[in-house]
Amino acid sequence: MKKILLNIAVKILRLIYIPLKKLKIKDKIVYISRQSNAENLDFKLIRERIEKEYPQYQNVVLTRKIEPGVKNKMDYIVNIIKQMYHIATSKIVILDTYCITASVLKHKKETKIIQIWHAPGAIKKFGYQSIDKPSGTKKEIAEIMCMHQNYNYVLAPSKETAKSYKEAFNVKEEQIKYIAMPRLEYVMQEDKVKSEKIYNQYPELRNKTNILYVPTFRKGEKIQIDELIKKIDTKKYNLIVKLHPLDLKEYECIEKEGIIYEKKYRAYDLIKIADKLITDYSSLAMEAGMLDMPVYFYTYDIDKYKYDPGLNFDFEKEEVGKYQTENVQELLNFIEEEYDYDALKKFKQKYIEVPINGCVDKLIEFIMRLMKNEKIENIDDRFIKEKYSTQKRN
């Protein structure tokens, strides 16, 4: 029944799109996401730069999550119609996740779709990598919904990440553009105003070593952090726990001095006032690595994740994988030991190869060339090509 309903829905969307495609394309960029109901940082950085330097171009941001409830579903249907209109009349479509209208509809050749994704890498498998896995998409559903189709370009910060993206999005090497997502440049920049706001809200963060704990979202499963909270030495450390909002609702918070359950600030802001990071399968590890911050992997359910959805990151082969453990006491021992920054450097260089400084400029230049129908060769891949051609010669 689900397949029948989805097939009908897709056909209805395609019928509605026929007259919309007859509308004239404008000098417009539309940004679409279902990751949140607010504009994300990557979209904001791109939009603000274009509005400042190229005010002749129109920018439209459409962000809305698919949430439960009849009213929310109706609101999302309205949002889909808006998406269709703006895609049909835009030169550039920028996505940070799968988008129904971008993938199931046939667009004009002049319209270019760029997938920047919402993370700087993929430790966990996703998309076509996890087809028919319990947490993945069924193959027949992926086919009906044209999962991750119609992308002209996909951003990637390294060859290693591109390898995962080519599998997950089912794209070819020529569709990969080696440009870092805008957020990475923001992470590398000091933001004294935002940091001061965090310190003012949590004055205790000024006095001890701050450990940020950001586990992956586990839908329908209780986060297992009680033992960590009970055993960590809060006379020496502050532990900032940043759970996904849905995980936080399910978790009965243990009150303890030195434990902060943070709900207000984004992880990429909290990381700037942290000294160490604990995560599991989150690509925030790559952002911490960029800041030369010790990263530890607390993976108490790694056997499950190896099967479903699967892992792109082999902890046994990666040098920084020496800091992976399923045991809380071993994790705390790691934190007390001297950290291997050479291993962290290799991790960073492998997964974030492209230059970060100026990556927003480079992405804007790429978008503008597409807007003007100019050649885009060599705009993004000179660094990667030179690096790998040098390695081959050596």
CORRANOR-V913929 format. One record per pair of residues at least 6 apart in sequence whose C-alpha atoms are under 7 Angstrom apart, sorted by the first residue. I is the first residue (numbers start at 1). J is the second residue. D is the distance in whole Angstrom. If there is no record, write none. Layout:
BEGIN
i=I j=J d=D
i=I j=J d=D
END
This chain:
BEGIN
i=3 j=141 d=7
i=7 j=144 d=6
i=10 j=104 d=7
i=14 j=105 d=6
i=17 j=84 d=7
i=20 j=85 d=6
i=20 j=88 d=6
i=21 j=88 d=5
i=23 j=88 d=7
i=23 j=89 d=6
i=24 j=89 d=6
i=25 j=88 d=7
i=25 j=89 d=4
i=25 j=90 d=5
i=25 j=91 d=7
i=26 j=89 d=6
i=26 j=90 d=6
i=26 j=91 d=7
i=27 j=57 d=5
i=27 j=58 d=6
i=27 j=90 d=7
i=27 j=91 d=6
i=28 j=57 d=6
i=28 j=58 d=4
i=28 j=59 d=6
i=28 j=90 d=5
i=28 j=91 d=6
i=28 j=92 d=7
i=29 j=58 d=6
i=29 j=59 d=5
i=29 j=60 d=6
i=29 j=90 d=6
i=29 j=91 d=6
i=29 j=92 d=5
i=29 j=93 d=6
i=30 j=59 d=6
i=30 j=60 d=5
i=30 j=61 d=6
i=30 j=86 d=7
i=30 j=87 d=7
i=30 j=90 d=7
i=30 j=92 d=6
i=30 j=93 d=5
i=30 j=94 d=6
i=31 j=43 d=7
i=31 j=60 d=6
i=31 j=61 d=5
i=31 j=62 d=6
i=31 j=93 d=6
i=31 j=94 d=5
i=31 j=95 d=6
i=32 j=61 d=6
i=32 j=62 d=5
i=32 j=63 d=6
i=32 j=94 d=6
i=32 j=95 d=5
i=33 j=62 d=7
i=33 j=63 d=5
i=33 j=64 d=7
i=33 j=95 d=6
i=33 j=96 d=6
i=33 j=97 d=6
i=34 j=63 d=6
i=34 j=64 d=5
i=34 j=65 d=4
i=34 j=66 d=7
i=35 j=65 d=6
i=36 j=63 d=6
i=36 j=64 d=6
i=36 j=65 d=5
i=37 j=63 d=5
i=37 j=64 d=4
i=37 j=65 d=6
i=38 j=63 d=6
i=39 j=63 d=6
i=41 j=183 d=6
i=42 j=181 d=7
i=42 j=182 d=5
i=42 j=183 d=5
i=45 j=182 d=7
i=46 j=364 d=7
i=47 j=59 d=7
i=64 j=76 d=7
i=66 j=73 d=7
i=66 j=76 d=6
i=67 j=73 d=7
i=80 j=101 d=7
i=83 j=101 d=7
i=84 j=101 d=6
i=87 j=93 d=7
i=90 j=111 d=6
i=91 j=110 d=6
i=91 j=111 d=5
i=91 j=112 d=6
i=91 j=371 d=6
i=92 j=111 d=6
i=92 j=112 d=5
i=92 j=113 d=6
i=93 j=112 d=6
i=93 j=113 d=5
i=93 j=114 d=6
i=94 j=113 d=6
i=94 j=114 d=5
i=94 j=115 d=6
i=95 j=114 d=6
i=95 j=115 d=5
i=95 j=116 d=6
i=95 j=117 d=7
i=96 j=115 d=6
i=96 j=116 d=5
i=96 j=117 d=4
i=96 j=118 d=5
i=97 j=117 d=6
i=97 j=118 d=7
i=98 j=148 d=6
i=100 j=145 d=7
i=102 j=150 d=7
i=103 j=146 d=6
i=103 j=147 d=6
i=103 j=148 d=6
i=103 j=149 d=5
i=103 j=150 d=6
i=104 j=145 d=6
i=104 j=146 d=5
i=112 j=152 d=6
i=113 j=151 d=5
i=113 j=152 d=5
i=113 j=153 d=7
i=114 j=151 d=6
i=114 j=152 d=6
i=114 j=153 d=5
i=114 j=154 d=6
i=115 j=151 d=7
i=115 j=153 d=6
i=115 j=154 d=5
i=115 j=155 d=6
i=116 j=154 d=6
i=116 j=155 d=5
i=116 j=181 d=6
i=119 j=283 d=6
i=120 j=181 d=7
i=120 j=283 d=6
i=121 j=161 d=6
i=121 j=283 d=6
i=122 j=161 d=7
i=122 j=164 d=7
i=122 j=283 d=6
i=122 j=312 d=7
i=123 j=281 d=6
i=123 j=282 d=7
i=123 j=283 d=6
i=123 j=311 d=6
i=123 j=312 d=5
i=123 j=313 d=5
i=124 j=281 d=6
i=124 j=309 d=7
i=124 j=310 d=6
i=124 j=311 d=4
i=124 j=312 d=6
i=125 j=309 d=6
i=125 j=310 d=5
i=125 j=311 d=5
i=125 j=312 d=6
i=126 j=168 d=6
i=126 j=309 d=7
i=127 j=168 d=5
i=127 j=169 d=6
i=128 j=167 d=6
i=128 j=168 d=5
i=128 j=169 d=6
i=128 j=170 d=7
i=129 j=167 d=6
i=129 j=168 d=5
i=130 j=136 d=5
i=130 j=309 d=5
i=131 j=137 d=5
i=131 j=138 d=6
i=131 j=139 d=6
i=132 j=138 d=5
i=132 j=139 d=6
i=133 j=308 d=6
i=133 j=309 d=6
i=134 j=308 d=7
i=135 j=308 d=7
i=135 j=309 d=6
i=136 j=309 d=7
i=148 j=169 d=6
i=152 j=175 d=6
i=153 j=175 d=5
i=153 j=176 d=6
i=153 j=177 d=6
i=154 j=175 d=6
i=154 j=176 d=5
i=154 j=177 d=6
i=155 j=176 d=6
i=155 j=177 d=5
i=155 j=178 d=6
i=155 j=179 d=6
i=155 j=180 d=7
i=156 j=162 d=5
i=156 j=176 d=7
i=156 j=177 d=6
i=156 j=178 d=5
i=156 j=179 d=6
i=156 j=180 d=6
i=157 j=178 d=6
i=157 j=179 d=6
i=157 j=180 d=5
i=157 j=351 d=7
i=157 j=352 d=5
i=157 j=353 d=6
i=157 j=354 d=6
i=158 j=178 d=7
i=158 j=350 d=7
i=158 j=351 d=5
i=158 j=352 d=5
i=158 j=353 d=5
i=158 j=354 d=6
i=160 j=350 d=7
i=160 j=351 d=6
i=161 j=351 d=6
i=162 j=176 d=7
i=164 j=312 d=7
i=166 j=172 d=6
i=177 j=380 d=6
i=177 j=381 d=7
i=178 j=354 d=7
i=178 j=380 d=5
i=178 j=381 d=6
i=179 j=354 d=7
i=179 j=359 d=6
i=179 j=363 d=7
i=179 j=380 d=6
i=180 j=354 d=7
i=180 j=356 d=6
i=180 j=359 d=6
i=182 j=359 d=6
i=182 j=360 d=5
i=184 j=356 d=7
i=185 j=356 d=6
i=185 j=357 d=6
i=185 j=359 d=7
i=187 j=268 d=6
i=188 j=291 d=7
i=195 j=273 d=7
i=199 j=205 d=6
i=199 j=206 d=7
i=205 j=238 d=7
i=208 j=236 d=6
i=208 j=237 d=6
i=208 j=238 d=6
i=209 j=236 d=7
i=209 j=237 d=5
i=209 j=238 d=6
i=209 j=275 d=6
i=210 j=237 d=6
i=210 j=238 d=5
i=210 j=239 d=6
i=210 j=274 d=5
i=210 j=275 d=5
i=210 j=276 d=7
i=211 j=237 d=7
i=211 j=238 d=6
i=211 j=239 d=5
i=211 j=240 d=6
i=211 j=274 d=6
i=211 j=275 d=6
i=211 j=276 d=5
i=211 j=277 d=6
i=212 j=239 d=6
i=212 j=240 d=5
i=212 j=241 d=6
i=212 j=271 d=7
i=212 j=274 d=6
i=212 j=276 d=6
i=212 j=277 d=5
i=212 j=278 d=6
i=213 j=239 d=7
i=213 j=240 d=6
i=213 j=241 d=5
i=213 j=242 d=6
i=213 j=277 d=6
i=213 j=278 d=5
i=213 j=279 d=6
i=214 j=241 d=6
i=214 j=242 d=5
i=214 j=243 d=6
i=214 j=278 d=6
i=214 j=279 d=5
i=215 j=243 d=7
i=215 j=279 d=5
i=215 j=280 d=6
i=215 j=282 d=7
i=216 j=280 d=7
i=216 j=281 d=6
i=216 j=282 d=6
i=217 j=244 d=6
i=217 j=247 d=7
i=218 j=247 d=7
i=222 j=250 d=7
i=222 j=251 d=7
i=223 j=247 d=7
i=223 j=251 d=7
i=227 j=328 d=7
i=228 j=328 d=6
i=234 j=257 d=7
i=234 j=258 d=5
i=237 j=258 d=7
i=238 j=258 d=5
i=238 j=259 d=6
i=239 j=258 d=6
i=239 j=259 d=5
i=239 j=260 d=6
i=240 j=259 d=6
i=240 j=260 d=5
i=240 j=261 d=6
i=240 j=262 d=7
i=241 j=260 d=6
i=241 j=261 d=5
i=241 j=262 d=6
i=242 j=261 d=6
i=242 j=262 d=5
i=242 j=263 d=7
i=275 j=293 d=6
i=276 j=293 d=6
i=276 j=294 d=5
i=276 j=295 d=6
i=277 j=294 d=6
i=277 j=295 d=5
i=277 j=296 d=6
i=278 j=295 d=6
i=278 j=296 d=5
i=278 j=297 d=6
i=278 j=298 d=7
i=279 j=285 d=7
i=279 j=296 d=6
i=279 j=297 d=5
i=279 j=298 d=6
i=280 j=297 d=5
i=280 j=298 d=5
i=280 j=299 d=5
i=285 j=295 d=6
i=286 j=348 d=6
i=288 j=295 d=7
i=289 j=344 d=6
i=289 j=348 d=5
i=290 j=348 d=6
i=294 j=339 d=7
i=296 j=323 d=5
i=296 j=324 d=6
i=297 j=323 d=6
i=297 j=324 d=4
i=297 j=325 d=6
i=298 j=324 d=6
i=298 j=325 d=5
i=298 j=326 d=6
i=298 j=331 d=7
i=299 j=324 d=7
i=299 j=325 d=6
i=299 j=326 d=5
i=300 j=326 d=4
i=300 j=327 d=7
i=305 j=311 d=7
i=315 j=321 d=4
i=315 j=324 d=7
i=319 j=343 d=5
i=320 j=343 d=5
i=320 j=344 d=6
i=320 j=347 d=7
i=323 j=334 d=7
i=325 j=331 d=6
i=354 j=383 d=7
i=366 j=376 d=7
i=366 j=379 d=7
i=369 j=375 d=7
i=369 j=376 d=6
END
